[in-house]
Amino acid sequence: MVVLAASIVTKSGKPLLSRQFVGLPRPRLESLLSSFPRLVSPTSEHTVVESSGVRFVYTPLEDLYVLLITNTQSNILLDLSTLSLITRIATELGSGGRGGAIGELDVIRVNFEILSAWDEVISLGWRENVNLPQVRNILEMESHEEKIQEIIARNKEHEAKEELKRRARQLEMQRREMTRRGQNPYANPSAPSSYSAVPSSYNPPSGGPSSYSAGTPYDSPSASTPTAKPFKGKGMQLGGAKGRKKDDDLAAALGGLSVDDADLPLLQHQQAQAQAAYAEPAQQQPQYAAPAAPATPVKDANPFGEVEQREVHLTVREALSLALNRDGGISSLSLKGNLDLRISAPDYSAVVLRLPSPSSGAYAKAGDLQFQTHPNVDKAAWTQRGEVRLKEGKKGFPVGMGLGVLKWRLSGTDESIVPLSINCWPSADSGTLTVNLEYELQDPSLSLHNVVISIPLPPGAEPSISEAPAHGSYAINPHSGRLEWTLDEVSEAAGTASGSLEFEAQGDDADACFPVSIDFVSQRGICGVEVLGVTTSPTDSSDVDYSLDSLLAVDRYEVV
């Protein structure tokens, strides 16, 4: 059994919480949860439905559904057992242990507690061997060491308070003694005293210092500072009631033993060990290096992988910008391409590139296609024979650097140049928007990769797939609010030259589904520019091994 996700949703399809246990993309999960209520039949007695390659196992709770999303090969008996346990957990936590039905507000209030409990039941998509009492015990997180640390902290706080009280009583007694001697109890003892001699008729109290005599002048700060009367008290007693009470608490946590005076050294030793055990992990905590900054992507990099460059390396790039109207006609078309030559060995500085000749009719829409050669390239040789070579008298192509030797561009409104046609047909009826989306590959010789057809949705709409596509996958992009249909490859060889998708969404504005954006890449260009071969020089027709990096990319491809 593999549990993909456990969720709680309302009967209208609004997800309240969900826990993914495997690598399930969020758009995919949101699409599954939003389509689930439409799959539930109000008259069916079953609590299992299957759709889009997954299985929904659910339990109704008043206005909510608790459901598991599993693969279709999972054991249904284990699924039902797991669903029963997570439902009991959600009900108990949501109702505060009172039992009974729970609502949306109850789930939102204890959502983190529910997710933590579910993590104890399911791990990496597999059911753990636990029951409800064990999950309760885990969530309580009783820790014997934590109790010891709390008692130690309370004892330290109590000792600090007692020490402050003792010092306060001692200072108060000193002030009273100074008052009886006729001194200012709040004077700064470091400042020189201006007192004159004490009258001879003054009789010190019977409990005063024996070294005091009448008529003794207070000429210096040292003479004005009285001798502190020793504090007479019982002090801290190990057998006292308060001390024994807190020590008994600590001993109870350590094993329920009573504390006697003879056991105090052992108690203090255990307390020191506990403090050391909590201090060591912080000191032994490993130091992790800061994550490295992500690498900057290389501009115009080939998504098909880097090509191993030979001593003669050719790069062909085409960028397509196309805007189609909703009837299939072209509103604007612009295609730009270039051929770059990079030579890494001086022996090949005079190579000749052989391409189809512009006069041979090999290029698509030759009347609208315009070529431009580098000033050092023989234009006549290119126009007549399709050769990219140096003009007479030129020393050679630069070595160790790229050079654009040929450029071309195509414009016009001929629909035959469109590589992929898109038909988006939205229709509104009683607040429901039904959208039919189709694509068709126009050029069978092309193989398009990483195709993404993105259609905007009305604000706040939650689409429901009426007809799932036969090829590719679909998902909702929560950041852009668009439905994205992704196909790894569109080609005749792969059997994906055409496809359709139908969905429904709330709304009555058909214009909200435009513009439809398309993105793809291809290793073959549209215009037909291709390298047939490379020779050493105009006078030497020996073939040269070369490497080729060719890519067609999309700058803009929209149906407006």
FIFI-119767 format. One record per residue (C-alpha): x, y, z. Coordinates in Angstrom, 1 decimal, always signed. Layout:
REC; x; y; z
REC; X; Y; Z
...
//
This chain:
REC; x; y; z
REC; +0.0; +0.0; +0.0
REC; +1.2; +3.5; -0.9
REC; -0.7; +6.4; +0.6
REC; -0.1; +9.4; -1.6
REC; -1.9; +11.9; +0.7
REC; -4.4; +12.2; +3.5
REC; -6.8; +15.2; +3.4
REC; -9.9; +16.8; +4.8
REC; -12.1; +18.7; +2.4
REC; -15.6; +20.2; +2.5
REC; -18.4; +18.7; +0.4
REC; -18.0; +21.6; -2.0
REC; -14.4; +20.6; -2.7
REC; -12.6; +23.2; -0.6
REC; -9.4; +21.6; +1.0
REC; -9.0; +22.4; +4.7
REC; -5.8; +20.5; +5.3
REC; -3.7; +17.8; +3.5
REC; -0.6; +15.9; +4.2
REC; +1.5; +14.5; +1.3
REC; +3.6; +11.5; +2.1
REC; +5.3; +11.1; -1.3
REC; +6.5; +13.5; -4.0
REC; +3.1; +14.7; -5.2
REC; +3.1; +18.2; -6.8
REC; +0.9; +20.7; -5.1
REC; -1.0; +21.7; -8.3
REC; -1.7; +18.0; -9.0
REC; -3.0; +17.5; -5.4
REC; -5.2; +20.6; -5.6
REC; -6.7; +19.4; -8.9
REC; -7.5; +16.0; -7.4
REC; -9.1; +17.5; -4.3
REC; -11.2; +19.9; -6.3
REC; -12.5; +17.2; -8.6
REC; -13.2; +14.7; -5.8
REC; -16.7; +15.9; -4.7
REC; -17.9; +15.6; -8.4
REC; -16.9; +11.9; -8.3
REC; -19.0; +11.1; -5.2
REC; -22.4; +9.8; -6.0
REC; -25.1; +10.8; -3.4
REC; -26.9; +7.4; -3.9
REC; -23.8; +5.2; -3.8
REC; -23.1; +3.1; -0.7
REC; -19.5; +2.7; -1.5
REC; -16.7; +4.9; -0.1
REC; -14.2; +4.2; -2.8
REC; -13.8; +5.9; -6.2
REC; -11.1; +5.9; -8.8
REC; -10.1; +8.6; -11.2
REC; -7.0; +9.9; -13.0
REC; -4.9; +6.9; -12.0
REC; -5.5; +7.3; -8.3
REC; -8.0; +5.9; -5.7
REC; -10.0; +7.9; -3.3
REC; -11.0; +6.2; +0.0
REC; -13.2; +8.5; +2.0
REC; -15.5; +8.8; +5.0
REC; -18.2; +11.5; +5.2
REC; -18.4; +13.6; +8.4
REC; -21.4; +15.9; +8.4
REC; -20.2; +18.6; +5.9
REC; -16.7; +17.2; +5.5
REC; -14.9; +14.4; +3.9
REC; -11.8; +12.6; +5.4
REC; -10.1; +10.9; +2.5
REC; -7.0; +9.0; +1.5
REC; -5.5; +9.3; -2.0
REC; -3.7; +6.0; -2.9
REC; -2.5; +4.3; -6.0
REC; -4.8; +1.8; -7.7
REC; -2.6; -1.2; -6.6
REC; -3.0; -0.6; -2.9
REC; -4.7; -3.0; -0.5
REC; -8.2; -1.7; +0.0
REC; -8.5; -3.5; +3.4
REC; -5.4; -1.7; +4.7
REC; -6.7; +1.5; +3.2
REC; -10.0; +1.3; +5.1
REC; -8.2; +0.5; +8.4
REC; -5.9; +3.4; +7.9
REC; -8.8; +5.7; +7.0
REC; -10.7; +4.6; +10.1
REC; -7.7; +5.4; +12.4
REC; -7.0; +8.9; +10.9
REC; -10.7; +9.7; +11.0
REC; -10.9; +8.8; +14.8
REC; -7.8; +11.0; +15.4
REC; -9.3; +14.0; +13.5
REC; -12.6; +13.6; +15.3
REC; -11.1; +13.3; +18.8
REC; -8.7; +16.3; +18.3
REC; -11.3; +18.5; +16.6
REC; -13.9; +17.8; +19.4
REC; -11.5; +18.2; +22.2
REC; -11.9; +14.6; +23.3
REC; -15.7; +14.9; +23.7
REC; -16.6; +12.9; +20.6
REC; -19.3; +13.8; +18.1
REC; -19.2; +15.6; +14.8
REC; -16.7; +18.3; +13.9
REC; -16.9; +21.2; +11.6
REC; -14.7; +23.4; +9.4
REC; -13.7; +25.7; +12.3
REC; -12.8; +22.7; +14.5
REC; -10.4; +21.4; +11.8
REC; -8.8; +24.8; +11.2
REC; -8.3; +25.2; +15.0
REC; -6.3; +22.0; +15.5
REC; -4.9; +21.5; +12.0
REC; -1.3; +21.2; +13.2
REC; -2.2; +18.7; +15.9
REC; -4.0; +16.6; +13.3
REC; -1.1; +16.6; +10.8
REC; +1.4; +15.7; +13.6
REC; -0.8; +12.7; +14.6
REC; -1.2; +11.6; +11.0
REC; +2.6; +11.6; +10.6
REC; +2.7; +9.0; +13.4
REC; +0.3; +6.8; +11.5
REC; +1.7; +7.0; +8.0
REC; +5.4; +7.3; +7.2
REC; +6.6; +7.8; +3.6
REC; +3.3; +6.4; +2.3
REC; +3.3; +3.3; +4.4
REC; +1.1; +2.5; +7.5
REC; +2.9; +2.3; +10.8
REC; +1.9; -0.4; +13.3
REC; +0.3; +1.9; +15.8
REC; -3.1; +2.3; +17.4
REC; -5.0; +5.2; +18.8
REC; -3.8; +4.9; +22.5
REC; -0.2; +4.8; +21.2
REC; -0.7; +7.9; +19.1
REC; -2.2; +9.7; +22.2
REC; +0.9; +8.7; +24.3
REC; +3.2; +10.0; +21.5
REC; +1.4; +13.3; +21.3
REC; +1.6; +13.9; +25.1
REC; +5.4; +13.7; +24.8
REC; +6.0; +12.8; +28.5
REC; +9.8; +13.3; +29.2
REC; +11.4; +12.1; +32.4
REC; +14.5; +14.2; +31.7
REC; +12.4; +17.3; +31.1
REC; +10.8; +16.9; +34.5
REC; +14.2; +16.7; +36.2
REC; +15.3; +19.9; +34.4
REC; +12.2; +21.7; +35.5
REC; +12.7; +20.7; +39.1
REC; +16.4; +21.8; +38.9
REC; +15.4; +25.2; +37.4
REC; +12.8; +25.7; +40.2
REC; +15.3; +24.9; +42.8
REC; +17.8; +27.4; +41.4
REC; +15.1; +30.1; +41.3
REC; +14.1; +29.3; +44.9
REC; +17.7; +29.5; +46.1
REC; +18.2; +32.8; +44.3
REC; +15.1; +34.3; +46.0
REC; +16.2; +33.1; +49.4
REC; +19.7; +34.6; +48.9
REC; +18.1; +38.0; +48.0
REC; +15.9; +37.9; +51.1
REC; +18.9; +37.1; +53.3
REC; +21.0; +40.0; +51.9
REC; +18.0; +42.4; +52.3
REC; +17.6; +41.4; +56.0
REC; +21.3; +41.9; +56.6
REC; +21.3; +45.4; +55.0
REC; +18.2; +46.4; +57.0
REC; +19.9; +45.4; +60.3
REC; +23.0; +47.3; +59.3
REC; +20.8; +50.4; +58.7
REC; +19.2; +50.1; +62.1
REC; +22.5; +49.8; +63.8
REC; +23.8; +52.9; +62.1
REC; +20.7; +54.8; +63.1
REC; +21.2; +53.9; +66.7
REC; +24.8; +55.2; +66.5
REC; +23.6; +58.6; +65.1
REC; +24.9; +57.9; +61.6
REC; +23.2; +58.5; +58.3
REC; +22.2; +55.0; +57.1
REC; +21.8; +56.2; +53.5
REC; +25.1; +58.2; +53.2
REC; +27.7; +57.2; +50.7
REC; +30.4; +55.3; +52.7
REC; +33.1; +56.3; +50.2
REC; +32.5; +60.1; +50.7
REC; +34.4; +61.9; +53.4
REC; +32.4; +62.5; +56.6
REC; +31.7; +66.0; +57.9
REC; +30.5; +64.9; +61.4
REC; +32.0; +66.5; +64.4
REC; +32.8; +64.7; +67.6
REC; +30.0; +62.8; +69.2
REC; +28.9; +64.5; +72.5
REC; +30.4; +62.9; +75.6
REC; +27.0; +62.5; +77.1
REC; +26.1; +59.9; +74.5
REC; +25.9; +56.4; +75.9
REC; +26.1; +53.7; +73.4
REC; +23.7; +50.8; +73.6
REC; +24.6; +47.8; +75.5
REC; +24.9; +45.7; +72.4
REC; +27.2; +48.1; +70.5
REC; +30.8; +47.5; +69.6
REC; +33.2; +47.5; +72.5
REC; +35.8; +49.6; +70.7
REC; +33.5; +52.7; +70.6
REC; +34.2; +55.5; +73.1
REC; +32.7; +58.9; +73.7
REC; +34.4; +61.9; +72.0
REC; +35.9; +59.8; +69.2
REC; +36.2; +62.0; +66.2
REC; +34.9; +60.8; +62.7
REC; +37.8; +62.3; +60.7
REC; +38.1; +59.6; +58.0
REC; +35.9; +57.4; +56.0
REC; +37.5; +54.4; +57.6
REC; +36.6; +55.6; +61.1
REC; +33.0; +56.4; +60.1
REC; +32.3; +52.9; +58.8
REC; +30.9; +50.8; +61.6
REC; +31.7; +47.3; +62.2
REC; +29.0; +45.1; +60.7
REC; +27.1; +43.2; +63.3
REC; +27.2; +39.5; +62.5
REC; +24.0; +38.0; +61.3
REC; +22.6; +35.7; +63.8
REC; +20.3; +33.2; +62.2
REC; +19.9; +29.5; +61.6
REC; +21.0; +29.9; +57.9
REC; +20.5; +27.2; +55.4
REC; +19.8; +23.8; +57.1
REC; +19.8; +20.6; +55.1
REC; +17.1; +19.1; +57.2
REC; +14.8; +22.1; +57.1
REC; +11.2; +21.8; +55.9
REC; +11.6; +23.9; +52.7
REC; +14.9; +22.4; +51.7
REC; +13.7; +18.9; +52.4
REC; +10.5; +19.6; +50.3
REC; +12.3; +20.6; +47.1
REC; +14.9; +17.9; +47.5
REC; +12.2; +15.3; +47.9
REC; +10.6; +16.6; +44.6
REC; +13.9; +16.0; +42.8
REC; +14.3; +12.6; +44.4
REC; +10.8; +11.6; +43.4
REC; +11.5; +12.4; +39.8
REC; +14.7; +10.4; +40.0
REC; +13.0; +7.3; +41.3
REC; +10.6; +8.0; +44.2
REC; +13.3; +7.8; +46.9
REC; +13.2; +10.0; +50.1
REC; +16.1; +12.3; +50.8
REC; +18.1; +12.1; +54.0
REC; +21.1; +14.2; +54.9
REC; +23.3; +11.2; +54.1
REC; +21.8; +10.9; +50.6
REC; +22.4; +14.6; +49.7
REC; +25.8; +14.1; +48.0
REC; +24.4; +11.4; +45.8
REC; +21.5; +13.7; +44.9
REC; +23.8; +16.5; +44.0
REC; +25.9; +14.2; +41.9
REC; +22.8; +13.1; +39.9
REC; +21.8; +16.7; +39.5
REC; +25.2; +17.6; +38.1
REC; +25.1; +14.6; +35.7
REC; +21.7; +15.8; +34.4
REC; +23.0; +19.3; +33.8
REC; +26.1; +18.0; +32.0
REC; +24.0; +15.7; +29.8
REC; +22.0; +18.7; +28.6
REC; +25.0; +20.9; +28.1
REC; +27.0; +18.3; +26.0
REC; +24.7; +18.2; +22.9
REC; +24.9; +22.0; +22.5
REC; +28.7; +21.8; +22.6
REC; +28.8; +18.8; +20.2
REC; +26.4; +20.2; +17.7
REC; +28.0; +20.0; +14.2
REC; +28.7; +23.2; +12.3
REC; +27.0; +23.2; +8.9
REC; +28.4; +25.2; +6.1
REC; +26.1; +27.7; +4.5
REC; +24.5; +26.4; +1.3
REC; +26.2; +27.5; -1.9
REC; +24.4; +30.1; -4.0
REC; +22.6; +28.6; -7.0
REC; +24.5; +28.7; -10.2
REC; +23.6; +31.4; -12.7
REC; +21.9; +29.8; -15.7
REC; +23.7; +30.0; -19.0
REC; +22.0; +32.2; -21.5
REC; +20.7; +30.3; -24.6
REC; +21.7; +26.9; -23.0
REC; +20.4; +23.8; -24.8
REC; +17.8; +22.0; -22.7
REC; +18.6; +18.7; -24.5
REC; +22.0; +18.7; -22.9
REC; +25.4; +20.2; -23.6
REC; +27.0; +19.0; -26.9
REC; +30.6; +17.9; -26.8
REC; +32.5; +20.5; -28.8
REC; +34.9; +19.4; -31.5
REC; +37.6; +21.6; -33.1
REC; +34.9; +22.9; -35.4
REC; +31.7; +23.7; -33.6
REC; +28.5; +25.0; -35.1
REC; +25.6; +26.5; -33.2
REC; +22.2; +27.1; -34.9
REC; +19.6; +29.0; -33.0
REC; +16.0; +30.0; -34.0
REC; +13.7; +32.1; -32.0
REC; +9.9; +32.2; -32.8
REC; +7.5; +34.9; -32.0
REC; +3.9; +34.2; -33.1
REC; +0.5; +35.6; -32.3
REC; -2.5; +33.7; -33.6
REC; -6.1; +34.9; -33.6
REC; -8.9; +32.7; -32.3
REC; -9.9; +31.7; -35.8
REC; -6.5; +30.2; -36.5
REC; -5.1; +33.1; -38.6
REC; -1.8; +34.8; -38.0
REC; -1.8; +38.2; -36.3
REC; +1.9; +38.6; -36.2
REC; +4.9; +36.3; -37.1
REC; +8.6; +36.9; -36.5
REC; +11.3; +34.3; -36.7
REC; +15.0; +35.1; -36.3
REC; +17.9; +32.7; -36.7
REC; +21.7; +32.7; -36.7
REC; +24.6; +30.3; -37.4
REC; +27.7; +30.7; -35.2
REC; +31.1; +29.2; -36.0
REC; +33.7; +28.4; -33.4
REC; +37.1; +27.1; -34.4
REC; +39.6; +25.9; -31.8
REC; +42.5; +24.8; -34.1
REC; +44.4; +27.0; -36.5
REC; +44.4; +24.3; -39.1
REC; +40.7; +24.7; -39.7
REC; +40.6; +28.5; -39.9
REC; +39.6; +28.4; -43.6
REC; +36.8; +25.8; -43.4
REC; +33.9; +25.8; -45.8
REC; +30.4; +25.1; -44.5
REC; +27.9; +23.5; -46.9
REC; +24.2; +24.3; -46.5
REC; +21.2; +24.0; -48.9
REC; +21.4; +26.8; -51.5
REC; +18.9; +29.6; -51.2
REC; +18.1; +29.1; -54.9
REC; +17.4; +25.3; -54.5
REC; +13.9; +25.7; -53.0
REC; +14.9; +23.7; -49.9
REC; +13.8; +26.5; -47.5
REC; +10.3; +27.0; -46.3
REC; +8.7; +30.2; -47.7
REC; +11.8; +31.2; -49.6
REC; +10.1; +34.3; -50.8
REC; +9.6; +35.6; -47.3
REC; +12.9; +34.3; -45.9
REC; +15.8; +36.8; -45.9
REC; +19.5; +35.8; -45.3
REC; +22.4; +38.0; -44.3
REC; +26.0; +36.9; -44.3
REC; +29.0; +38.2; -42.4
REC; +31.0; +40.9; -44.3
REC; +34.0; +38.5; -44.6
REC; +31.9; +35.7; -46.1
REC; +31.7; +35.3; -49.9
REC; +28.1; +36.3; -50.6
REC; +28.1; +34.9; -54.2
REC; +29.2; +31.5; -53.1
REC; +26.4; +31.4; -50.5
REC; +23.7; +32.6; -52.9
REC; +24.7; +30.2; -55.8
REC; +26.0; +27.1; -54.0
REC; +25.0; +27.4; -50.4
REC; +28.6; +27.6; -49.2
REC; +29.7; +29.7; -46.2
REC; +33.4; +30.5; -47.0
REC; +35.8; +33.4; -46.7
REC; +36.2; +36.0; -49.4
REC; +39.3; +35.9; -51.5
REC; +42.3; +37.4; -49.7
REC; +40.9; +36.9; -46.2
REC; +43.3; +35.3; -43.8
REC; +40.9; +33.0; -42.0
REC; +38.1; +32.7; -39.4
REC; +39.1; +33.8; -35.8
REC; +40.4; +30.9; -33.7
REC; +39.1; +30.4; -30.1
REC; +36.1; +32.6; -30.3
REC; +32.6; +32.4; -31.8
REC; +31.6; +34.3; -34.9
REC; +28.1; +34.7; -36.4
REC; +28.6; +33.9; -40.1
REC; +24.9; +33.7; -41.2
REC; +21.6; +35.3; -40.1
REC; +18.1; +34.9; -41.4
REC; +14.6; +36.2; -40.6
REC; +11.1; +35.3; -41.6
REC; +7.9; +37.3; -41.4
REC; +4.5; +37.2; -43.0
REC; +1.0; +35.8; -42.5
REC; +1.2; +32.5; -44.2
REC; -0.5; +29.9; -41.9
REC; +1.5; +27.0; -43.3
REC; +4.5; +28.1; -41.3
REC; +2.6; +27.5; -38.0
REC; +4.2; +24.5; -36.3
REC; +1.4; +23.8; -33.8
REC; -2.2; +24.9; -34.1
REC; -4.3; +25.6; -31.0
REC; -8.1; +25.6; -30.9
REC; -9.6; +26.9; -27.7
REC; -13.4; +27.0; -27.7
REC; -15.0; +28.3; -24.4
REC; -18.8; +28.4; -24.0
REC; -20.7; +29.9; -21.1
REC; -24.1; +28.6; -19.8
REC; -25.8; +29.5; -16.5
REC; -22.6; +30.6; -14.7
REC; -20.6; +27.5; -15.9
REC; -17.8; +27.9; -18.4
REC; -17.1; +24.8; -20.6
REC; -13.7; +24.9; -22.3
REC; -12.6; +22.6; -25.1
REC; -8.9; +22.8; -25.9
REC; -7.2; +21.0; -28.9
REC; -3.8; +21.0; -30.4
REC; -2.5; +19.6; -33.7
REC; +1.1; +19.3; -35.1
REC; +1.1; +21.0; -38.5
REC; +4.6; +19.9; -39.7
REC; +5.1; +16.1; -39.4
REC; +8.8; +16.5; -39.7
REC; +9.0; +18.4; -36.4
REC; +9.4; +16.9; -33.0
REC; +8.5; +19.3; -30.2
REC; +9.6; +18.8; -26.7
REC; +8.6; +20.2; -23.3
REC; +5.4; +21.5; -24.7
REC; +3.3; +23.5; -22.2
REC; -0.1; +24.9; -23.1
REC; -1.2; +27.4; -20.5
REC; -4.8; +28.7; -20.4
REC; -5.9; +31.4; -17.9
REC; -8.9; +30.8; -15.6
REC; -11.6; +33.2; -14.4
REC; -10.7; +34.7; -11.0
REC; -11.4; +32.3; -8.2
REC; -12.6; +29.5; -10.5
REC; -11.8; +25.9; -9.6
REC; -11.8; +23.9; -12.8
REC; -13.2; +20.3; -13.0
REC; -11.8; +18.1; -15.8
REC; -14.6; +16.7; -17.9
REC; -12.4; +14.9; -20.4
REC; -8.9; +14.0; -19.3
REC; -6.3; +14.3; -22.0
REC; -5.0; +11.1; -23.6
REC; -1.4; +12.5; -23.6
REC; +0.5; +14.5; -21.0
REC; -0.6; +15.8; -17.6
REC; -2.4; +18.9; -16.4
REC; -2.1; +21.0; -13.2
REC; -3.2; +24.3; -11.8
REC; -0.5; +26.9; -11.3
REC; -1.5; +28.6; -8.1
REC; +0.8; +31.6; -8.7
REC; -0.5; +32.5; -12.1
REC; -4.0; +31.1; -11.8
REC; -3.6; +29.2; -15.1
REC; -4.3; +25.6; -16.1
REC; -1.1; +24.1; -17.6
REC; -1.2; +21.1; -19.9
REC; +2.3; +19.6; -20.2
REC; +3.5; +17.1; -22.8
REC; +7.0; +15.7; -22.9
REC; +6.9; +15.3; -26.7
REC; +4.6; +16.1; -29.6
REC; +5.5; +14.2; -32.7
REC; +4.1; +11.7; -35.3
REC; +6.6; +9.1; -34.1
REC; +5.4; +9.3; -30.5
REC; +1.8; +9.2; -31.5
REC; +1.1; +12.5; -29.8
REC; +0.6; +14.7; -32.9
REC; -2.9; +15.8; -31.7
REC; -4.8; +15.8; -28.4
REC; -7.8; +17.4; -26.6
REC; -8.7; +18.5; -23.1
REC; -12.1; +19.5; -21.8
REC; -12.9; +21.2; -18.4
REC; -15.5; +23.2; -16.6
REC; -15.1; +26.2; -14.4
REC; -17.3; +28.8; -12.6
REC; -17.8; +31.9; -14.7
REC; -19.6; +33.3; -17.7
REC; -16.9; +35.3; -19.4
REC; -15.4; +33.4; -22.3
REC; -12.7; +36.1; -22.9
REC; -11.2; +35.3; -19.5
REC; -9.7; +32.1; -21.1
REC; -7.4; +34.2; -23.4
REC; -4.6; +34.6; -24.2
REC; -3.6; +30.9; -24.4
REC; +0.2; +30.6; -24.2
REC; +2.3; +27.9; -25.7
REC; +6.0; +27.0; -25.0
REC; +8.2; +24.3; -26.5
REC; +11.7; +23.6; -27.9
REC; +12.9; +21.6; -30.9
REC; +16.2; +20.4; -32.2
REC; +15.1; +21.1; -35.8
REC; +14.3; +24.6; -37.1
REC; +11.3; +25.7; -39.0
REC; +13.0; +27.3; -42.0
REC; +15.0; +24.3; -43.0
REC; +18.5; +25.7; -42.3
REC; +20.8; +22.7; -41.7
REC; +24.5; +22.0; -42.1
REC; +25.2; +19.3; -44.8
REC; +28.9; +19.1; -44.2
REC; +32.2; +20.9; -43.5
REC; +35.4; +20.8; -45.6
REC; +38.9; +21.8; -44.8
REC; +39.3; +24.7; -47.3
REC; +38.1; +25.9; -50.7
REC; +41.1; +24.1; -52.3
REC; +40.8; +20.9; -50.1
REC; +37.5; +19.1; -50.1
REC; +38.4; +16.7; -47.2
REC; +35.6; +16.3; -44.8
REC; +36.1; +17.7; -41.3
REC; +34.5; +16.2; -38.1
REC; +32.4; +18.9; -36.5
REC; +29.9; +19.2; -33.7
REC; +26.5; +20.8; -34.0
REC; +24.2; +22.4; -31.4
REC; +20.8; +23.2; -32.9
REC; +17.8; +24.6; -31.0
REC; +14.4; +26.2; -31.9
REC; +12.9; +28.1; -28.9
REC; +9.8; +30.2; -28.4
REC; +10.0; +33.9; -27.5
REC; +6.2; +34.3; -27.7
REC; +3.5; +31.9; -28.9
REC; +0.0; +33.0; -28.0
REC; -3.6; +32.7; -29.2
REC; -5.2; +36.1; -28.6
//
